[in-house]
């Protein structure tokens, strides 16, 4: 499945039920991704999925579903 240029933002993280402080920020740090850059610019779905983490998969799916509306 290709996500092209999909950008995942904080609002997508929240919509997926992921708390920023307890889940989102630690997830990004754990995978060597910049939390400040994520907050400012969002992050590509492909970059998040490359972590092969279930949090990333859930957030990308929610983001994708929200964009289809």
C-alpha positions in Angstrom: 0.0 0.0 0.0 1.4 3.4 -1.0 0.9 6.5 1.0 2.6 8.9 -1.4 3.0 12.3 0.1 0.6 11.8 3.0 1.7 14.0 6.0 0.7 12.9 9.4 0.1 15.7 12.0 -0.5 16.0 15.7 -4.3 16.1 15.1 -4.0 12.6 13.5 -2.0 11.4 16.5 -4.7 12.6 18.8 -7.5 11.2 16.6 -5.8 7.8 16.9 -6.0 8.1 20.7 -2.3 8.5 21.2 -1.3 10.9 24.0 1.6 13.3 22.9 3.5 13.1 26.2 3.0 9.5 27.1 3.0 8.0 23.6 3.7 10.2 20.6 6.8 12.0 21.8 8.5 8.9 23.3 7.7 7.0 20.1 9.4 9.5 17.9 12.5 9.7 20.2 12.7 5.9 20.4 12.9 5.8 16.6 15.4 8.6 16.3 12.8 11.0 14.9 12.6 14.7 15.8 9.5 15.5 17.9 9.9 19.3 17.3 10.0 18.8 13.6 6.9 16.6 13.8 5.0 19.3 15.8 6.1 22.0 13.3 5.8 20.2 10.0 4.2 16.9 10.5 5.9 13.8 9.1 5.5 11.6 6.0 3.4 8.5 6.5 6.2 6.5 4.8 8.8 7.7 7.3 6.6 6.7 10.2 5.7 3.3 8.7 9.4 2.6 8.2 9.7 2.2 12.0 7.5 -0.9 11.7 5.8 0.2 15.0 2.2 -0.5 15.8 1.7 3.1 16.9 2.8 4.4 13.5 0.6 1.9 11.7 -2.5 3.0 13.8 -1.8 6.7 13.4 -1.2 6.5 9.6 -4.4 4.5 9.1 -6.4 7.1 11.1 -4.7 9.9 9.1 -5.5 8.3 5.8 -9.1 7.7 6.8 -9.5 11.4 7.9 -8.2 12.6 4.5 -10.7 10.4 2.6 -13.6 12.4 4.1 
